Amino acid sequence: MNDQQRLQLITAAIEEFRPAVQRDGGEIELVAVEGDIIRVRLTGACTTCSLAGQTLGTLRRRLVAVLGTPVRVLPAALG
C-alpha cells in the first residue's frame, strides 16, 4: 500500500468515526500522519471530556484493523 492509499484509509476511518464523536458534542479532525503516528485534534465537548483518551483508543483500534499494522493515535495541540 502506498502513502496515498494509506492516507485515504485513515481519512475514511476518521470520517466513519466522526458521527459518534459529534453525537457527544465533539469534533475530530486529522492533523498529521507521521509514520506510525496519527495526530488528531479533538475539539468541542472533547476538550473537557474525561473519556477523550478512550475515544483515541477506540479510534486507534479501528485504524489498526483497517491498516493491518500497529499505529499510535495522539492528540494534536489546539491552535
C-alpha positions, 0 to 999 in steps of 0.5 A: 500500500502506498502513502496515498492509499494509506492516507485515504484509509485513515481519512475514511476511518476518521470520517466513519468515526466522526458521527459518534464523536459529534453525537457527544458534542465533539469534533475530530479532525486529522492533523498529521500522519507521521509514520506510525503516528496519527495526530488528531485534534479533538475539539468541542465537548472533547476538550473537557471530556474525561473519556477523550483518551478512550475515544483515541483508543477506540479510534486507534483500534479501528485504524489498526484493523483497517491498516493491518499494522500497529499505529499510535493515535495522539492528540494534536495541540489546539491552535 
